[in-house]
Amino acid sequence: MRVEDVTLPEPDADDQWCELLIHTATPEVGKQWTDTGEIHEQRDLKGRAEGETRTVPGHPALTRILRQHIADEQLNR
């Protein structure tokens, strides 16, 4: 996940749900079912056209975690 794939509400907003933009899925399918022999396989999103994305809500607890992580990473640069 990249920072640009996360939409965080303003810190003082009443609604603290964030939005996450999902590009691909990486399900665990087992070595025998992948072309690479890895247990995970990167795929397009189920039920969506190739390259399409999906926006999902993020709980306020996740919003707090992501906001702190982004702030910490910016300090370390």
N, CA and C atoms as a LAMMPS dump frame, in Angstrom:
ITEM: TIMESTEP
0
ITEM: NUMBER OF ATOMS
231
ITEM: BOX BOUNDS ff ff ff
-5.0000000000000000e+02 5.0000000000000000e+02
-5.0000000000000000e+02 5.0000000000000000e+02
-5.0000000000000000e+02 5.0000000000000000e+02
ITEM: ATOMS id mol type element x y z
1 1 1 N 0.834 -1.163 0
2 1 2 C 0 0 0
3 1 3 C 0.891 1.241 0
4 2 1 N 0.488 2.224 -0.75
5 2 2 C 1.24 3.479 -0.821
6 2 3 C 0.438 4.581 -0.145
7 3 1 N 1.144 5.597 0.332
8 3 2 C 0.485 6.72 1.001
9 3 3 C -0.576 7.339 0.094
10 4 1 N -0.283 7.439 -1.194
11 4 2 C -1.251 8.047 -2.1
12 4 3 C -2.505 7.195 -2.304
13 5 1 N -2.512 5.975 -1.79
14 5 2 C -3.684 5.101 -1.874
15 5 3 C -4.577 5.211 -0.645
16 6 1 N -4.227 6.11 0.272
17 6 2 C -4.98 6.284 1.512
18 6 3 C -5.525 7.71 1.56
19 7 1 N -6.815 7.838 1.847
20 7 2 C -7.424 9.146 2.056
21 7 3 C -7.808 9.231 3.525
22 8 1 N -7.107 10.109 4.248
23 8 2 C -7.36 10.281 5.671
24 8 3 C -8.225 11.516 5.893
25 9 1 N -9.175 11.439 6.836
26 9 2 C -9.951 12.629 7.162
27 9 3 C -9.075 13.619 7.931
28 10 1 N -9.513 14.85 8.014
29 10 2 C -8.8 15.837 8.815
30 10 3 C -8.762 15.35 10.268
31 11 1 N -7.685 15.615 10.999
32 11 2 C -7.574 15.115 12.379
33 11 3 C -8.73 15.529 13.294
34 12 1 N -9.333 16.695 13.049
35 12 2 C -10.411 17.163 13.916
36 12 3 C -11.812 16.857 13.37
37 13 1 N -11.911 16.093 12.295
38 13 2 C -13.21 15.741 11.708
39 13 3 C -13.982 14.813 12.646
40 14 1 N -15.293 14.947 12.656
41 14 2 C -16.13 14.066 13.486
42 14 3 C -16.078 12.624 12.989
43 15 1 N -16.075 12.458 11.676
44 15 2 C -16.036 11.126 11.054
45 15 3 C -14.577 10.779 10.779
46 16 1 N -14.04 9.781 11.46
47 16 2 C -12.632 9.418 11.328
48 16 3 C -12.409 8.165 10.484
49 17 1 N -13.403 7.763 9.702
50 17 2 C -13.221 6.637 8.789
51 17 3 C -12.357 7.096 7.618
52 18 1 N -11.352 6.301 7.254
53 18 2 C -10.509 6.618 6.106
54 18 3 C -10.973 5.797 4.906
55 19 1 N -10.367 6.036 3.758
56 19 2 C -10.64 5.243 2.558
57 19 3 C -9.329 4.698 2.026
58 20 1 N -9.351 3.432 1.638
59 20 2 C -8.176 2.752 1.099
60 20 3 C -8.466 2.367 -0.35
61 21 1 N -7.537 2.663 -1.228
62 21 2 C -7.679 2.306 -2.643
63 21 3 C -6.896 1.021 -2.886
64 22 1 N -7.607 -0.046 -3.219
65 22 2 C -7.006 -1.366 -3.419
66 22 3 C -6.816 -1.602 -4.916
67 23 1 N -5.606 -1.998 -5.3
68 23 2 C -5.275 -2.216 -6.717
69 23 3 C -5.289 -3.69 -7.107
70 24 1 N -4.758 -4.544 -6.248
71 24 2 C -4.648 -5.968 -6.565
72 24 3 C -4.935 -6.8 -5.327
73 25 1 N -5.086 -8.079 -5.533
74 25 2 C -5.244 -9.036 -4.444
75 25 3 C -4.055 -9.994 -4.481
76 26 1 N -3.65 -10.457 -3.315
77 26 2 C -2.551 -11.414 -3.233
78 26 3 C -2.991 -12.575 -2.344
79 27 1 N -3.892 -13.41 -2.855
80 27 2 C -4.4 -14.506 -2.041
81 27 3 C -3.364 -15.612 -1.85
82 28 1 N -3.505 -16.325 -0.735
83 28 2 C -2.681 -17.508 -0.501
84 28 3 C -3.412 -18.681 -1.142
85 29 1 N -2.799 -19.248 -2.166
86 29 2 C -3.468 -20.31 -2.916
87 29 3 C -2.723 -21.642 -2.875
88 30 1 N -1.501 -21.644 -2.411
89 30 2 C -0.73 -22.877 -2.374
90 30 3 C 0.215 -22.991 -3.548
91 31 1 N 1.383 -23.556 -3.293
92 31 2 C 2.433 -23.656 -4.314
93 31 3 C 1.993 -24.397 -5.566
94 32 1 N 1.202 -25.437 -5.394
95 32 2 C 0.818 -26.264 -6.546
96 32 3 C -0.149 -25.552 -7.484
97 33 1 N -0.737 -24.435 -7.055
98 33 2 C -1.734 -23.752 -7.871
99 33 3 C -1.215 -22.464 -8.507
100 34 1 N 0.038 -22.111 -8.278
101 34 2 C 0.572 -20.88 -8.864
102 34 3 C 1.561 -21.209 -9.98
103 35 1 N 1.756 -20.256 -10.872
104 35 2 C 2.709 -20.431 -11.967
105 35 3 C 4.154 -20.315 -11.484
106 36 1 N 4.351 -19.596 -10.365
107 36 2 C 5.701 -19.32 -9.87
108 36 3 C 6.18 -20.294 -8.804
109 37 1 N 5.285 -21.097 -8.253
110 37 2 C 5.652 -21.986 -7.161
111 37 3 C 5.594 -21.313 -5.795
112 38 1 N 5.194 -20.055 -5.759
113 38 2 C 5.026 -19.323 -4.5
114 38 3 C 3.649 -19.644 -3.923
115 39 1 N 3.465 -19.405 -2.604
116 39 2 C 2.158 -19.685 -2.005
117 39 3 C 1.161 -18.547 -2.225
118 40 1 N 1.656 -17.369 -2.592
119 40 2 C 0.786 -16.234 -2.892
120 40 3 C 0.885 -15.906 -4.376
121 41 1 N -0.209 -15.412 -4.922
122 41 2 C -0.211 -15.032 -6.327
123 41 3 C -0.909 -13.679 -6.469
124 42 1 N -0.239 -12.711 -7.085
125 42 2 C -0.837 -11.396 -7.273
126 42 3 C -1.816 -11.458 -8.434
127 43 1 N -3.02 -10.978 -8.187
128 43 2 C -4.082 -11.032 -9.194
129 43 3 C -4.828 -9.71 -9.244
130 44 1 N -5.582 -9.512 -10.334
131 44 2 C -6.507 -8.39 -10.381
132 44 3 C -7.639 -8.691 -9.409
133 45 1 N -8.393 -7.669 -9.057
134 45 2 C -9.472 -7.832 -8.097
135 45 3 C -10.6 -8.682 -8.67
136 46 1 N -11.118 -9.574 -7.84
137 46 2 C -12.184 -10.478 -8.246
138 46 3 C -13.438 -9.688 -8.634
139 47 1 N -14.01 -10.036 -9.75
140 47 2 C -15.241 -9.395 -10.198
141 47 3 C -15.047 -8.013 -10.804
142 48 1 N -13.792 -7.655 -11.08
143 48 2 C -13.497 -6.344 -11.659
144 48 3 C -12.646 -6.546 -12.916
145 49 1 N -12.731 -5.591 -13.822
146 49 2 C -11.933 -5.658 -15.042
147 49 3 C -10.461 -5.476 -14.703
148 50 1 N -9.614 -5.928 -15.598
149 50 2 C -8.172 -5.804 -15.412
150 50 3 C -7.786 -4.345 -15.173
151 51 1 N -7.018 -4.108 -14.119
152 51 2 C -6.548 -2.768 -13.806
153 51 3 C -7.507 -1.919 -12.986
154 52 1 N -8.736 -2.381 -12.767
155 52 2 C -9.689 -1.615 -11.964
156 52 3 C -9.291 -1.643 -10.492
157 53 1 N -9.744 -0.636 -9.765
158 53 2 C -9.458 -0.545 -8.335
159 53 3 C -10.752 -0.632 -7.542
160 54 1 N -10.6 -0.742 -6.234
161 54 2 C -11.743 -0.793 -5.331
162 54 3 C -11.44 0.101 -4.143
163 55 1 N -12.389 0.923 -3.737
164 55 2 C -12.24 1.759 -2.557
165 55 3 C -12.957 1.077 -1.401
166 56 1 N -12.25 0.92 -0.283
167 56 2 C -12.838 0.293 0.902
168 56 3 C -12.669 1.223 2.097
169 57 1 N -13.621 1.168 3.026
170 57 2 C -13.511 2.011 4.215
171 57 3 C -12.492 1.437 5.194
172 58 1 N -11.865 2.329 5.946
173 58 2 C -10.925 1.933 6.983
174 58 3 C -11.429 2.43 8.332
175 59 1 N -11.493 1.551 9.302
176 59 2 C -11.981 1.854 10.65
177 59 3 C -11.195 3.017 11.267
178 60 1 N -11.825 3.809 12.128
179 60 2 C -11.109 4.906 12.795
180 60 3 C -9.824 4.475 13.517
181 61 1 N -9.797 3.266 14.048
182 61 2 C -8.559 2.782 14.688
183 61 3 C -7.442 2.656 13.653
184 62 1 N -7.78 2.201 12.464
185 62 2 C -6.789 2.102 11.388
186 62 3 C -6.37 3.502 10.939
187 63 1 N -7.298 4.432 10.918
188 63 2 C -6.971 5.819 10.57
189 63 3 C -5.897 6.355 11.512
190 64 1 N -6.052 6.12 12.81
191 64 2 C -5.059 6.592 13.792
192 64 3 C -3.701 5.944 13.547
193 65 1 N -3.705 4.646 13.29
194 65 2 C -2.451 3.919 13.054
195 65 3 C -1.762 4.448 11.797
196 66 1 N -2.502 4.605 10.713
197 66 2 C -1.918 5.083 9.454
198 66 3 C -1.413 6.515 9.582
199 67 1 N -2.185 7.373 10.262
200 67 2 C -1.759 8.762 10.442
201 67 3 C -0.43 8.811 11.2
202 68 1 N -0.312 7.999 12.264
203 68 2 C 0.926 7.97 13.045
204 68 3 C 2.076 7.39 12.229
205 69 1 N 1.821 6.333 11.471
206 69 2 C 2.865 5.708 10.654
207 69 3 C 3.388 6.678 9.602
208 70 1 N 2.494 7.394 8.951
209 70 2 C 2.912 8.36 7.924
210 70 3 C 3.734 9.464 8.569
211 71 1 N 3.302 9.961 9.721
212 71 2 C 4.054 11.001 10.422
213 71 3 C 5.442 10.503 10.824
214 72 1 N 5.524 9.281 11.341
215 72 2 C 6.808 8.696 11.745
216 72 3 C 7.751 8.557 10.547
217 73 1 N 7.219 8.09 9.405
218 73 2 C 8.043 7.912 8.216
219 73 3 C 8.561 9.239 7.68
220 74 1 N 7.751 10.275 7.761
221 74 2 C 8.179 11.595 7.292
222 74 3 C 9.287 12.158 8.18
223 75 1 N 9.245 11.836 9.473
224 75 2 C 10.298 12.275 10.386
225 75 3 C 11.619 11.568 10.097
226 76 1 N 11.548 10.343 9.63
227 76 2 C 12.744 9.538 9.38
228 76 3 C 13.396 9.837 8.035
229 77 1 N 12.829 10.713 7.266
230 77 2 C 13.416 11.027 5.942
231 77 3 C 14.451 12.079 6.041
